[in-house]
Structure formats: C-alpha cells, structure tokens
C-alpha cells in the first residue's frame, strides 16, 4: 500500500487531472453567474450568489480530501458511514425542518443539512465494498442482499417526501448492478417482479406524495390544462429556454428571469435561466462540458483494474449523470418536474459539497489505477 501511495505522490496532478478540474470549475462558474443574474437584486448582507461561492470553497476542500485519501481506506468505513446516513434520515423524520410541504433538512446552527444528499456517497462506498469483497454467484448475493441494503435509505427519503432524490438514490444502485452484471434469468426475474409489483408500489409512492407533487406529475401529461396553476413552472421554464434563441439575451437580459416569471430560478430551474441568457450555443457549450466530464468518469471506470475503484467511479457518474439528465429533461418539458437540482450549477450547499466529494473520489480512483495494472 505504501508503494502505491509513493507512486501516486510522485505522479502528482498530471495534465488530465488539471483538465478534469478545469471542466468542473467551468460548470460551477456558469452556475454562480446564473445565480448572480437571478438574485442580483438581493440586498442582504450575504446574497445567494456569495453563499454559493462559499459552498464552492467548502466543496473544493472536500474534493481535495476525497482525492487525497486512498479510497481503499474509505471503503473500510463504508458500512459505518452508511449506517450514520440512515440515522440522519431517521432524524429528519423525527425532528427535520419542513418547507413547502417536505421535511428534508436538519438545522445545524445557521445552516441546513440535507441528509438525502449526504447519504449518496456512503451508498456508493457501501455497494463498492459489498461487490468488491463478496462472491457474486447466485441471484441472492448479487441482487437480493444489496437490494436490502439500499431499501431502507430509499424508503426513508421517499417518506420525506423527496421523489427526485429517492429516484436518484435508486439509479445509483441500478447502474452499479448493471455494471456488475446479471444473468439473463435474474434480469428477467427482476423485470417480471417489477411489472407484478408496480401497481402496488405506484399506489404507495403516489399516496406518499403531497398534492403539489402529484399536480406537477399530472401537469406533465397536460401542461396546458392549468397554465396559471400546476402547469405554471413547466410552461415558464420552456418559455425561458425558447426565448434565449441562438445567442441568448445576455447577463441580466432574460425577461422571464428578471421579471420573476420563472420561479426557483436559482435552484431547480437554473438551466432555464442560463439558456435564456446564453441561448442555444451557450447551452450546447454547457452540455459539452457535462459530456466531457461523463466521458472522463467512464474512462476511469473502464481502465481501473480494481473492482472497488471501478464501481466507485460508476456510482459517481450515475449520481451526477442522473441529476443532469433529469433536471434538463424536466426544465425542457421532457420529464415531470420532480425537484432535482442541476449538479454543480443549482444553488445548494449539501448538493455542492456531495457532488464535489464524489468527483474527488473519481479523481482518487484515476490517480491510483496505474499502480494496480
């Protein structure tokens, strides 16, 4: 192990590492600029865009720590970290702070922590530890046992209720499971069981949602049925994106943003703010940066010979990739609005720190892979 660490220390940060960090900082900068545009009238002592800049600083510290500590050491603590994450989710149910019908946050002094975000990293570490040390023969060890590991976190997040985060939590498990591989019989069994249980599961999920969340899903089916009510967010988001046209309206130039027609422009709908101000070409540039980031992550996963490292990389790509795809889809009218922030761009301290920690783990795996070949 010491030889591995010495090898990493001698290599330092190579050109690929700087490119990796540069892509991340470019996306974050676009997010802060959009948040600044939508909140430039904030006259408080500590405006939202300064808060986001502060969280970026905290996240970068977490990024460097996660990149520097050998991930094999972190994996040893995975089950304990996951257990602590479940305890925090239980505390949310008991004493969490409610806002807009959802109980998702734990107050810590002047700050608010969202455990449904922080438990994603322990989940990735735990699944990497399980599949990296356990025989994967048989569908019970390959599917059932890890499903039982994932289920408590999924249900506790869904109870808040937070449909978006619970689906993101589940997507990490599914992509790691597909990476591990399933025999055709086991895959067929899962599909059949899912189809049989779907009516009962959907009834439970639908019943756990608040009325405004149900309205958001229904408005996706027919957004014009109530344009001033349940379909308002989606319609205004699409108007903002379309009004950006080819080159955009420039910083502070978006009418939907500046006249506050677009709600939650600094959080869930930050992509609509960005698209209105920087247009189609700016949106293509942003999507290109995300694609480059994903390709880097997938390259790390494919070239890593260590099972744990490969699954860690896949888990991080799944975590961020799900958020990007679903957020852009819902703001563009291609998916129901489920309240998923855009990774590295939307305002939120918990999400920023968690995403940068995950990317730090990705860099960690990359920097140690050469000594494993």
VOMARTOR-505940 format. One record per residue (C-alpha): y, x, z; chain; residue number from 1; residue in three letters. Coordinates in Angstrom, 2 decimals. Example, Ala and Ser with C-alpha at 12.3 -4.5 7.8 and 13.67 -1.06 7.14 Angstrom:
BEGIN
+---------+---------+---------+--------+-----+---------+
!      py !      px !      pz ! cadena ! num ! residuo !
+---------+---------+---------+--------+-----+---------+
!   -4.50 !   12.30 !    7.80 !      A !   1 !     ALA !
!   -1.06 !   13.67 !    7.14 !      A !   2 !     SER !
+---------+---------+---------+--------+-----+---------+
REM end
This chain:
BEGIN
+---------+---------+---------+--------+-----+---------+
!      py !      px !      pz ! cadena ! num ! residuo !
+---------+---------+---------+--------+-----+---------+
!    0.00 !    0.00 !    0.00 !      A !   1 !     UNK !
!    2.40 !    2.87 !    0.81 !      A !   2 !     UNK !
!    1.71 !    4.36 !   -2.62 !      A !   3 !     UNK !
!    2.65 !    1.03 !   -4.20 !      A !   4 !     UNK !
!    5.92 !    0.89 !   -2.25 !      A !   5 !     UNK !
!    6.76 !    4.51 !   -3.14 !      A !   6 !     UNK !
!    6.16 !    3.70 !   -6.79 !      A !   7 !     UNK !
!    8.50 !    0.71 !   -6.56 !      A !   8 !     UNK !
!   11.20 !    2.71 !   -4.77 !      A !   9 !     UNK !
!   11.09 !    5.48 !   -7.41 !      A !  10 !     UNK !
!   11.45 !    2.97 !  -10.22 !      A !  11 !     UNK !
!   14.44 !    1.16 !   -8.67 !      A !  12 !     UNK !
!   16.11 !   -1.51 !  -10.78 !      A !  13 !     UNK !
!   15.39 !   -0.92 !  -14.46 !      A !  14 !     UNK !
!   17.21 !   -2.43 !  -17.44 !      A !  15 !     UNK !
!   15.09 !   -5.56 !  -17.40 !      A !  16 !     UNK !
!   15.98 !   -6.13 !  -13.75 !      A !  17 !     UNK !
!   19.69 !   -5.96 !  -14.50 !      A !  18 !     UNK !
!   19.23 !   -8.37 !  -17.41 !      A !  19 !     UNK !
!   17.34 !  -10.72 !  -15.09 !      A !  20 !     UNK !
!   20.13 !  -10.61 !  -12.51 !      A !  21 !     UNK !
!   22.80 !  -10.93 !  -15.19 !      A !  22 !     UNK !
!   21.29 !  -14.17 !  -16.53 !      A !  23 !     UNK !
!   21.16 !  -15.62 !  -13.02 !      A !  24 !     UNK !
!   24.79 !  -14.71 !  -12.27 !      A !  25 !     UNK !
!   25.94 !  -16.10 !  -15.61 !      A !  26 !     UNK !
!   24.36 !  -19.51 !  -14.89 !      A !  27 !     UNK !
!   25.78 !  -19.58 !  -11.35 !      A !  28 !     UNK !
!   29.24 !  -18.68 !  -12.67 !      A !  29 !     UNK !
!   29.12 !  -21.58 !  -15.14 !      A !  30 !     UNK !
!   28.21 !  -23.88 !  -12.26 !      A !  31 !     UNK !
!   31.02 !  -22.69 !  -10.00 !      A !  32 !     UNK !
!   33.51 !  -23.05 !  -12.87 !      A !  33 !     UNK !
!   32.36 !  -26.65 !  -13.44 !      A !  34 !     UNK !
!   32.53 !  -27.43 !   -9.72 !      A !  35 !     UNK !
!   36.03 !  -25.94 !   -9.61 !      A !  36 !     UNK !
!   37.10 !  -28.13 !  -12.52 !      A !  37 !     UNK !
!   35.82 !  -31.34 !  -10.96 !      A !  38 !     UNK !
!   37.17 !  -30.53 !   -7.46 !      A !  39 !     UNK !
!   40.43 !  -28.72 !   -8.30 !      A !  40 !     UNK !
!   42.42 !  -31.44 !   -6.54 !      A !  41 !     UNK !
!   40.60 !  -30.71 !   -3.26 !      A !  42 !     UNK !
!   43.40 !  -29.75 !   -0.85 !      A !  43 !     UNK !
!   41.17 !  -28.98 !    2.12 !      A !  44 !     UNK !
!   41.21 !  -25.55 !    3.75 !      A !  45 !     UNK !
!   37.77 !  -24.75 !    2.33 !      A !  46 !     UNK !
!   37.33 !  -26.52 !   -1.05 !      A !  47 !     UNK !
!   33.92 !  -27.31 !   -2.51 !      A !  48 !     UNK !
!   34.03 !  -24.50 !   -5.07 !      A !  49 !     UNK !
!   34.68 !  -21.93 !   -2.33 !      A !  50 !     UNK !
!   31.79 !  -23.35 !   -0.35 !      A !  51 !     UNK !
!   29.55 !  -22.93 !   -3.40 !      A !  52 !     UNK !
!   30.77 !  -19.36 !   -3.83 !      A !  53 !     UNK !
!   29.90 !  -18.69 !   -0.20 !      A !  54 !     UNK !
!   26.43 !  -20.15 !   -0.66 !      A !  55 !     UNK !
!   26.01 !  -17.94 !   -3.71 !      A !  56 !     UNK !
!   26.70 !  -14.93 !   -1.49 !      A !  57 !     UNK !
!   24.18 !  -16.09 !    1.10 !      A !  58 !     UNK !
!   21.66 !  -16.78 !   -1.67 !      A !  59 !     UNK !
!   22.11 !  -13.31 !   -3.16 !      A !  60 !     UNK !
!   21.34 !  -11.77 !    0.23 !      A !  61 !     UNK !
!   18.17 !  -13.90 !    0.36 !      A !  62 !     UNK !
!   17.45 !  -12.81 !   -3.24 !      A !  63 !     UNK !
!   17.59 !   -9.12 !   -2.31 !      A !  64 !     UNK !
!   15.46 !   -9.62 !    0.82 !      A !  65 !     UNK !
!   12.82 !  -11.59 !   -1.12 !      A !  66 !     UNK !
!   12.81 !   -8.94 !   -3.85 !      A !  67 !     UNK !
!   12.50 !   -6.06 !   -1.39 !      A !  68 !     UNK !
!    9.68 !   -7.15 !    0.96 !      A !  69 !     UNK !
!    6.20 !   -6.73 !   -0.50 !      A !  70 !     UNK !
!    5.07 !  -10.25 !   -1.39 !      A !  71 !     UNK !
!    1.57 !   -9.50 !   -0.06 !      A !  72 !     UNK !
!    3.13 !   -9.36 !    3.42 !      A !  73 !     UNK !
!    4.92 !  -12.65 !    2.87 !      A !  74 !     UNK !
!    1.70 !  -14.32 !    1.69 !      A !  75 !     UNK !
!    0.02 !  -13.43 !    5.02 !      A !  76 !     UNK !
!    2.59 !  -15.62 !    6.79 !      A !  77 !     UNK !
!    2.38 !  -18.44 !    4.26 !      A !  78 !     UNK !
!    0.37 !  -20.96 !    6.31 !      A !  79 !     UNK !
!    2.62 !  -20.48 !    9.34 !      A !  80 !     UNK !
!    5.75 !  -20.87 !    7.19 !      A !  81 !     UNK !
!    4.31 !  -24.00 !    5.57 !      A !  82 !     UNK !
!    3.48 !  -25.43 !    8.99 !      A !  83 !     UNK !
!    7.05 !  -24.80 !   10.15 !      A !  84 !     UNK !
!    8.28 !  -26.52 !    6.99 !      A !  85 !     UNK !
!    6.18 !  -29.59 !    7.80 !      A !  86 !     UNK !
!    7.59 !  -29.64 !   11.34 !      A !  87 !     UNK !
!   11.12 !  -29.63 !    9.91 !      A !  88 !     UNK !
!   10.22 !  -32.55 !    7.64 !      A !  89 !     UNK !
!    8.91 !  -34.43 !   10.69 !      A !  90 !     UNK !
!   12.20 !  -33.68 !   12.49 !      A !  91 !     UNK !
!   14.05 !  -35.18 !    9.53 !      A !  92 !     UNK !
!   12.13 !  -38.43 !   10.02 !      A !  93 !     UNK !
!   12.86 !  -38.41 !   13.78 !      A !  94 !     UNK !
!   16.44 !  -37.13 !   14.01 !      A !  95 !     UNK !
!   17.67 !  -36.41 !   10.49 !      A !  96 !     UNK !
!   21.15 !  -37.35 !    9.33 !      A !  97 !     UNK !
!   21.37 !  -40.32 !    6.97 !      A !  98 !     UNK !
!   23.68 !  -40.51 !    3.98 !      A !  99 !     UNK !
!   23.77 !  -43.14 !    1.23 !      A ! 100 !     UNK !
!   20.53 !  -44.71 !    2.35 !      A ! 101 !     UNK !
!   18.50 !  -41.49 !    2.57 !      A ! 102 !     UNK !
!   17.59 !  -39.42 !    5.62 !      A ! 103 !     UNK !
!   17.18 !  -35.89 !    4.26 !      A ! 104 !     UNK !
!   19.27 !  -33.47 !    6.32 !      A ! 105 !     UNK !
!   19.18 !  -31.76 !    9.70 !      A ! 106 !     UNK !
!   22.63 !  -30.88 !   11.12 !      A ! 107 !     UNK !
!   22.94 !  -27.27 !   12.29 !      A ! 108 !     UNK !
!   26.46 !  -26.86 !   13.67 !      A ! 109 !     UNK !
!   28.91 !  -27.38 !   10.79 !      A ! 110 !     UNK !
!   26.14 !  -27.01 !    8.20 !      A ! 111 !     UNK !
!   23.48 !  -29.37 !    6.86 !      A ! 112 !     UNK !
!   19.98 !  -28.10 !    6.09 !      A ! 113 !     UNK !
!   17.67 !  -29.92 !    3.67 !      A ! 114 !     UNK !
!   14.04 !  -29.12 !    4.64 !      A ! 115 !     UNK !
!   12.67 !  -30.71 !    1.45 !      A ! 116 !     UNK !
!   14.23 !  -27.77 !   -0.40 !      A ! 117 !     UNK !
!   13.21 !  -25.02 !    2.01 !      A ! 118 !     UNK !
!    9.54 !  -26.02 !    2.13 !      A ! 119 !     UNK !
!    9.10 !  -25.31 !   -1.60 !      A ! 120 !     UNK !
!    8.90 !  -21.53 !   -1.08 !      A ! 121 !     UNK !
!    6.25 !  -21.80 !    1.69 !      A ! 122 !     UNK !
!    4.30 !  -24.19 !   -0.56 !      A ! 123 !     UNK !
!    4.26 !  -21.62 !   -3.39 !      A ! 124 !     UNK !
!    3.24 !  -18.85 !   -0.98 !      A ! 125 !     UNK !
!    0.50 !  -21.01 !    0.55 !      A ! 126 !     UNK !
!   -1.03 !  -22.03 !   -2.77 !      A ! 127 !     UNK !
!   -0.93 !  -18.39 !   -3.94 !      A ! 128 !     UNK !
!   -2.62 !  -17.33 !   -0.70 !      A ! 129 !     UNK !
!   -5.29 !  -20.03 !   -0.96 !      A ! 130 !     UNK !
!   -6.24 !  -19.48 !   -4.58 !      A ! 131 !     UNK !
!   -5.93 !  -15.71 !   -4.21 !      A ! 132 !     UNK !
!   -8.41 !  -15.45 !   -1.32 !      A ! 133 !     UNK !
!  -10.71 !  -18.47 !   -1.68 !      A ! 134 !     UNK !
!  -13.61 !  -18.93 !   -4.05 !      A ! 135 !     UNK !
!  -12.59 !  -21.41 !   -6.73 !      A ! 136 !     UNK !
!  -16.10 !  -22.53 !   -7.58 !      A ! 137 !     UNK !
!  -16.56 !  -26.28 !   -7.32 !      A ! 138 !     UNK !
!  -14.01 !  -29.03 !   -7.62 !      A ! 139 !     UNK !
!  -13.79 !  -29.49 !   -3.82 !      A ! 140 !     UNK !
!  -12.47 !  -25.95 !   -3.25 !      A ! 141 !     UNK !
!  -10.48 !  -25.92 !   -6.46 !      A ! 142 !     UNK !
!   -8.82 !  -29.36 !   -6.20 !      A ! 143 !     UNK !
!   -9.56 !  -31.41 !   -3.08 !      A ! 144 !     UNK !
!   -8.75 !  -28.86 !   -0.34 !      A ! 145 !     UNK !
!   -5.44 !  -27.70 !   -1.89 !      A ! 146 !     UNK !
!   -4.54 !  -31.35 !   -2.53 !      A ! 147 !     UNK !
!   -4.96 !  -31.99 !    1.19 !      A ! 148 !     UNK !
!   -2.64 !  -29.06 !    1.86 !      A ! 149 !     UNK !
!    0.03 !  -30.48 !   -0.43 !      A ! 150 !     UNK !
!   -0.30 !  -34.16 !    0.55 !      A ! 151 !     UNK !
!    1.47 !  -34.12 !    3.99 !      A ! 152 !     UNK !
!    4.59 !  -32.46 !    2.57 !      A ! 153 !     UNK !
!    4.65 !  -34.81 !   -0.41 !      A ! 154 !     UNK !
!    4.40 !  -37.93 !    1.77 !      A ! 155 !     UNK !
!    7.00 !  -36.73 !    4.29 !      A ! 156 !     UNK !
!    9.51 !  -36.01 !    1.52 !      A ! 157 !     UNK !
!    8.78 !  -39.37 !   -0.13 !      A ! 158 !     UNK !
!    9.40 !  -41.14 !    3.19 !      A ! 159 !     UNK !
!   13.00 !  -39.87 !    3.40 !      A ! 160 !     UNK !
!   13.05 !  -41.27 !    0.63 !      A ! 161 !     UNK !
!   13.60 !  -38.50 !   -1.90 !      A ! 162 !     UNK !
!   11.70 !  -39.34 !   -5.07 !      A ! 163 !     UNK !
!   13.14 !  -36.41 !   -7.05 !      A ! 164 !     UNK !
!   12.22 !  -33.73 !   -4.50 !      A ! 165 !     UNK !
!    8.77 !  -35.22 !   -3.93 !      A ! 166 !     UNK !
!    8.05 !  -35.10 !   -7.68 !      A ! 167 !     UNK !
!    9.33 !  -31.52 !   -7.80 !      A ! 168 !     UNK !
!    7.07 !  -30.66 !   -4.88 !      A ! 169 !     UNK !
!    4.11 !  -32.16 !   -6.73 !      A ! 170 !     UNK !
!    4.98 !  -30.41 !  -10.01 !      A ! 171 !     UNK !
!    4.63 !  -27.00 !   -8.35 !      A ! 172 !     UNK !
!    1.07 !  -27.84 !   -7.29 !      A ! 173 !     UNK !
!    0.11 !  -29.30 !  -10.67 !      A ! 174 !     UNK !
!    1.33 !  -26.30 !  -12.68 !      A ! 175 !     UNK !
!   -0.35 !  -23.82 !  -10.32 !      A ! 176 !     UNK !
!   -3.54 !  -25.88 !  -10.53 !      A ! 177 !     UNK !
!   -3.42 !  -25.84 !  -14.32 !      A ! 178 !     UNK !
!   -2.85 !  -22.08 !  -14.23 !      A ! 179 !     UNK !
!   -5.88 !  -21.58 !  -12.00 !      A ! 180 !     UNK !
!   -7.85 !  -23.69 !  -14.47 !      A ! 181 !     UNK !
!  -10.01 !  -26.77 !  -14.20 !      A ! 182 !     UNK !
!  -13.32 !  -27.54 !  -15.79 !      A ! 183 !     UNK !
!  -13.28 !  -30.48 !  -18.18 !      A ! 184 !     UNK !
!  -15.32 !  -32.66 !  -15.82 !      A ! 185 !     UNK !
!  -12.94 !  -32.06 !  -12.91 !      A ! 186 !     UNK !
!   -9.92 !  -32.68 !  -15.13 !      A ! 187 !     UNK !
!  -11.46 !  -35.89 !  -16.44 !      A ! 188 !     UNK !
!  -12.22 !  -37.00 !  -12.88 !      A ! 189 !     UNK !
!   -8.59 !  -36.44 !  -11.86 !      A ! 190 !     UNK !
!   -7.31 !  -38.44 !  -14.84 !      A ! 191 !     UNK !
!   -9.73 !  -41.29 !  -14.14 !      A ! 192 !     UNK !
!   -8.97 !  -41.33 !  -10.42 !      A ! 193 !     UNK !
!   -5.24 !  -41.23 !  -11.16 !      A ! 194 !     UNK !
!   -5.47 !  -44.20 !  -13.52 !      A ! 195 !     UNK !
!   -7.51 !  -46.19 !  -10.99 !      A ! 196 !     UNK !
!   -5.20 !  -45.44 !   -8.08 !      A ! 197 !     UNK !
!   -1.91 !  -45.68 !   -9.99 !      A ! 198 !     UNK !
!   -1.26 !  -49.41 !   -9.33 !      A ! 199 !     UNK !
!   -1.75 !  -48.92 !   -5.58 !      A ! 200 !     UNK !
!    0.16 !  -45.63 !   -5.44 !      A ! 201 !     UNK !
!    3.03 !  -47.02 !   -7.51 !      A ! 202 !     UNK !
!    3.26 !  -50.03 !   -5.23 !      A ! 203 !     UNK !
!    3.60 !  -47.74 !   -2.22 !      A ! 204 !     UNK !
!    6.11 !  -45.46 !   -3.92 !      A ! 205 !     UNK !
!    8.19 !  -48.36 !   -5.24 !      A ! 206 !     UNK !
!    8.17 !  -50.06 !   -1.86 !      A ! 207 !     UNK !
!    9.37 !  -46.88 !   -0.14 !      A ! 208 !     UNK !
!   12.46 !  -46.63 !   -2.35 !      A ! 209 !     UNK !
!   15.80 !  -48.11 !   -1.43 !      A ! 210 !     UNK !
!   17.28 !  -50.81 !   -3.62 !      A ! 211 !     UNK !
!   19.79 !  -48.44 !   -5.24 !      A ! 212 !     UNK !
!   16.95 !  -46.09 !   -6.25 !      A ! 213 !     UNK !
!   15.00 !  -48.98 !   -7.74 !      A ! 214 !     UNK !
!   18.14 !  -50.05 !   -9.61 !      A ! 215 !     UNK !
!   18.50 !  -46.55 !  -11.08 !      A ! 216 !     UNK !
!   14.98 !  -46.66 !  -12.47 !      A ! 217 !     UNK !
!   15.45 !  -50.18 !  -13.84 !      A ! 218 !     UNK !
!   18.77 !  -49.18 !  -15.43 !      A ! 219 !     UNK !
!   16.94 !  -46.51 !  -17.40 !      A ! 220 !     UNK !
!   14.90 !  -49.25 !  -19.11 !      A ! 221 !     UNK !
!   18.03 !  -51.26 !  -19.98 !      A ! 222 !     UNK !
!   21.24 !  -49.33 !  -19.13 !      A ! 223 !     UNK !
!   23.48 !  -51.92 !  -20.82 !      A ! 224 !     UNK !
!   22.25 !  -54.77 !  -18.59 !      A ! 225 !     UNK !
!   24.72 !  -53.87 !  -15.85 !      A ! 226 !     UNK !
!   27.16 !  -51.22 !  -17.18 !      A ! 227 !     UNK !
!   29.52 !  -51.61 !  -14.25 !      A ! 228 !     UNK !
!   26.81 !  -51.52 !  -11.61 !      A ! 229 !     UNK !
!   23.35 !  -50.00 !  -11.64 !      A ! 230 !     UNK !
!   23.77 !  -48.55 !  -15.15 !      A ! 231 !     UNK !
!   27.21 !  -47.04 !  -14.45 !      A ! 232 !     UNK !
!   26.17 !  -43.48 !  -13.57 !      A ! 233 !     UNK !
!   23.92 !  -43.03 !  -16.58 !      A ! 234 !     UNK !
!   26.39 !  -44.53 !  -19.07 !      A ! 235 !     UNK !
!   29.33 !  -42.46 !  -17.81 !      A ! 236 !     UNK !
!   27.22 !  -39.32 !  -17.94 !      A ! 237 !     UNK !
!   26.26 !  -39.93 !  -21.56 !      A ! 238 !     UNK !
!   29.88 !  -40.72 !  -22.45 !      A ! 239 !     UNK !
!   30.99 !  -37.43 !  -20.88 !      A ! 240 !     UNK !
!   28.36 !  -35.41 !  -22.75 !      A ! 241 !     UNK !
!   29.18 !  -37.08 !  -26.06 !      A ! 242 !     UNK !
!   32.95 !  -36.72 !  -25.66 !      A ! 243 !     UNK !
!   32.57 !  -32.95 !  -25.49 !      A ! 244 !     UNK !
!   31.60 !  -32.94 !  -29.19 !      A ! 245 !     UNK !
!   31.19 !  -29.47 !  -30.76 !      A ! 246 !     UNK !
!   33.62 !  -27.24 !  -28.86 !      A ! 247 !     UNK !
!   34.42 !  -29.28 !  -25.76 !      A ! 248 !     UNK !
!   37.76 !  -30.22 !  -24.21 !      A ! 249 !     UNK !
!   38.25 !  -27.05 !  -22.19 !      A ! 250 !     UNK !
!   38.64 !  -26.42 !  -18.48 !      A ! 251 !     UNK !
!   40.30 !  -29.42 !  -16.75 !      A ! 252 !     UNK !
!   40.34 !  -31.19 !  -20.12 !      A ! 253 !     UNK !
!   37.45 !  -33.61 !  -19.65 !      A ! 254 !     UNK !
!   38.75 !  -37.16 !  -19.33 !      A ! 255 !     UNK !
!   35.61 !  -38.54 !  -17.70 !      A ! 256 !     UNK !
!   35.74 !  -35.73 !  -15.16 !      A ! 257 !     UNK !
!   39.44 !  -35.50 !  -14.40 !      A ! 258 !     UNK !
!   39.98 !  -39.27 !  -14.17 !      A ! 259 !     UNK !
!   36.91 !  -39.57 !  -11.90 !      A ! 260 !     UNK !
!   34.99 !  -41.94 !  -14.14 !      A ! 261 !     UNK !
!   31.94 !  -39.72 !  -13.65 !      A ! 262 !     UNK !
!   30.61 !  -39.91 !  -10.07 !      A ! 263 !     UNK !
!   28.93 !  -36.93 !   -8.36 !      A ! 264 !     UNK !
!   30.28 !  -34.51 !  -10.94 !      A ! 265 !     UNK !
!   29.79 !  -31.52 !   -8.65 !      A ! 266 !     UNK !
!   26.17 !  -32.33 !   -7.73 !      A ! 267 !     UNK !
!   23.67 !  -34.31 !   -9.83 !      A ! 268 !     UNK !
!   25.92 !  -34.66 !  -12.89 !      A ! 269 !     UNK !
!   27.34 !  -31.14 !  -13.13 !      A ! 270 !     UNK !
!   25.71 !  -30.72 !  -16.56 !      A ! 271 !     UNK !
!   27.72 !  -33.69 !  -17.90 !      A ! 272 !     UNK !
!   30.90 !  -32.06 !  -16.56 !      A ! 273 !     UNK !
!   30.00 !  -28.77 !  -18.22 !      A ! 274 !     UNK !
!   29.02 !  -30.42 !  -21.52 !      A ! 275 !     UNK !
!   32.27 !  -32.40 !  -21.73 !      A ! 276 !     UNK !
!   34.40 !  -29.30 !  -21.17 !      A ! 277 !     UNK !
!   32.46 !  -26.79 !  -23.26 !      A ! 278 !     UNK !
!   30.85 !  -29.03 !  -25.85 !      A ! 279 !     UNK !
!   27.64 !  -28.69 !  -27.82 !      A ! 280 !     UNK !
!   27.98 !  -24.94 !  -28.34 !      A ! 281 !     UNK !
!   28.59 !  -24.32 !  -24.65 !      A ! 282 !     UNK !
!   25.57 !  -26.48 !  -23.78 !      A ! 283 !     UNK !
!   23.41 !  -24.51 !  -26.22 !      A ! 284 !     UNK !
!   24.59 !  -21.28 !  -24.56 !      A ! 285 !     UNK !
!   23.65 !  -22.62 !  -21.12 !      A ! 286 !     UNK !
!   20.24 !  -23.85 !  -22.29 !      A ! 287 !     UNK !
!   19.65 !  -20.46 !  -23.94 !      A ! 288 !     UNK !
!   20.25 !  -18.72 !  -20.61 !      A ! 289 !     UNK !
!   17.76 !  -21.04 !  -18.88 !      A ! 290 !     UNK !
!   15.18 !  -20.43 !  -21.63 !      A ! 291 !     UNK !
!   15.63 !  -16.66 !  -21.29 !      A ! 292 !     UNK !
!   15.13 !  -16.98 !  -17.54 !      A ! 293 !     UNK !
!   11.94 !  -19.01 !  -18.00 !      A ! 294 !     UNK !
!   10.57 !  -16.60 !  -20.60 !      A ! 295 !     UNK !
!   11.18 !  -13.69 !  -18.24 !      A ! 296 !     UNK !
!    9.35 !  -15.55 !  -15.50 !      A ! 297 !     UNK !
!    6.40 !  -16.42 !  -17.73 !      A ! 298 !     UNK !
!    6.20 !  -12.81 !  -18.94 !      A ! 299 !     UNK !
!    6.00 !  -11.64 !  -15.34 !      A ! 300 !     UNK !
!    3.24 !  -14.16 !  -14.60 !      A ! 301 !     UNK !
!    1.24 !  -13.22 !  -17.70 !      A ! 302 !     UNK !
!    1.41 !   -9.46 !  -17.19 !      A ! 303 !     UNK !
!    0.68 !   -9.40 !  -13.47 !      A ! 304 !     UNK !
!   -2.96 !   -8.46 !  -12.79 !      A ! 305 !     UNK !
!   -2.84 !   -9.66 !   -9.18 !      A ! 306 !     UNK !
!   -3.80 !  -13.36 !   -8.82 !      A ! 307 !     UNK !
!   -1.38 !  -13.93 !   -5.94 !      A ! 308 !     UNK !
!    1.52 !  -12.39 !   -7.81 !      A ! 309 !     UNK !
!    0.78 !  -14.34 !  -10.96 !      A ! 310 !     UNK !
!    0.59 !  -17.66 !   -9.10 !      A ! 311 !     UNK !
!    3.79 !  -16.87 !   -7.19 !      A ! 312 !     UNK !
!    5.58 !  -16.34 !  -10.50 !      A ! 313 !     UNK !
!    4.16 !  -19.57 !  -11.94 !      A ! 314 !     UNK !
!    5.21 !  -21.50 !   -8.84 !      A ! 315 !     UNK !
!    8.80 !  -20.26 !   -9.01 !      A ! 316 !     UNK !
!    9.04 !  -21.05 !  -12.74 !      A ! 317 !     UNK !
!    7.64 !  -24.54 !  -12.03 !      A ! 318 !     UNK !
!   10.14 !  -25.13 !   -9.21 !      A ! 319 !     UNK !
!   13.21 !  -24.20 !  -11.25 !      A ! 320 !     UNK !
!   11.89 !  -25.44 !  -14.60 !      A ! 321 !     UNK !
!   11.19 !  -28.93 !  -13.26 !      A ! 322 !     UNK !
!   14.73 !  -29.20 !  -11.89 !      A ! 323 !     UNK !
!   16.34 !  -28.06 !  -15.14 !      A ! 324 !     UNK !
!   14.26 !  -30.31 !  -17.40 !      A ! 325 !     UNK !
!   14.54 !  -33.45 !  -15.28 !      A ! 326 !     UNK !
!   18.23 !  -33.04 !  -14.44 !      A ! 327 !     UNK !
!   19.31 !  -32.52 !  -18.06 !      A ! 328 !     UNK !
!   16.99 !  -35.33 !  -19.18 !      A ! 329 !     UNK !
!   18.40 !  -37.81 !  -16.66 !      A ! 330 !     UNK !
!   22.05 !  -36.93 !  -17.35 !      A ! 331 !     UNK !
!   21.37 !  -37.26 !  -21.09 !      A ! 332 !     UNK !
!   19.66 !  -40.67 !  -20.72 !      A ! 333 !     UNK !
!   16.16 !  -39.36 !  -21.46 !      A ! 334 !     UNK !
!   14.82 !  -39.99 !  -17.93 !      A ! 335 !     UNK !
!   15.64 !  -42.23 !  -14.95 !      A ! 336 !     UNK !
!   18.25 !  -40.96 !  -12.52 !      A ! 337 !     UNK !
!   16.25 !  -39.67 !   -9.55 !      A ! 338 !     UNK !
!   18.80 !  -37.43 !   -7.86 !      A ! 339 !     UNK !
!   17.59 !  -33.95 !   -8.82 !      A ! 340 !     UNK !
!   20.28 !  -31.20 !   -8.80 !      A ! 341 !     UNK !
!   20.56 !  -28.71 !  -11.66 !      A ! 342 !     UNK !
!   19.21 !  -25.38 !  -10.32 !      A ! 343 !     UNK !
!   21.84 !  -22.66 !   -9.81 !      A ! 344 !     UNK !
!   24.64 !  -24.97 !  -11.01 !      A ! 345 !     UNK !
!   24.81 !  -28.09 !   -8.82 !      A ! 346 !     UNK !
!   26.64 !  -27.88 !   -5.52 !      A ! 347 !     UNK !
!   24.33 !  -27.49 !   -2.52 !      A ! 348 !     UNK !
!   23.67 !  -24.68 !   -0.07 !      A ! 349 !     UNK !
!   20.00 !  -25.38 !    0.58 !      A ! 350 !     UNK !
!   19.11 !  -25.56 !   -3.12 !      A ! 351 !     UNK !
!   21.12 !  -22.43 !   -3.98 !      A ! 352 !     UNK !
!   19.51 !  -20.33 !   -1.26 !      A ! 353 !     UNK !
!   16.00 !  -21.58 !   -2.07 !      A ! 354 !     UNK !
!   16.33 !  -21.05 !   -5.82 !      A ! 355 !     UNK !
!   17.69 !  -17.52 !   -5.39 !      A ! 356 !     UNK !
!   14.95 !  -16.73 !   -2.86 !      A ! 357 !     UNK !
!   12.36 !  -17.90 !   -5.39 !      A ! 358 !     UNK !
!   13.93 !  -15.75 !   -8.12 !      A ! 359 !     UNK !
!   13.90 !  -12.82 !   -5.70 !      A ! 360 !     UNK !
!   10.14 !  -13.33 !   -5.29 !      A ! 361 !     UNK !
!    9.82 !  -13.36 !   -9.07 !      A ! 362 !     UNK !
!   11.57 !  -10.00 !   -9.28 !      A ! 363 !     UNK !
!    9.41 !   -8.78 !   -6.40 !      A ! 364 !     UNK !
!    6.24 !   -9.53 !   -8.39 !      A ! 365 !     UNK !
!    7.63 !   -7.87 !  -11.51 !      A ! 366 !     UNK !
!    8.64 !   -4.65 !   -9.73 !      A ! 367 !     UNK !
!    5.17 !   -4.19 !   -8.23 !      A ! 368 !     UNK !
!    3.00 !   -5.16 !  -11.15 !      A ! 369 !     UNK !
!    2.85 !   -1.69 !  -12.75 !      A ! 370 !     UNK !
!    1.08 !   -0.21 !   -9.73 !      A ! 371 !     UNK !
!   -1.58 !   -2.93 !   -9.99 !      A ! 372 !     UNK !
!   -2.54 !   -2.29 !  -13.63 !      A ! 373 !     UNK !
+---------+---------+---------+--------+-----+---------+
REM end
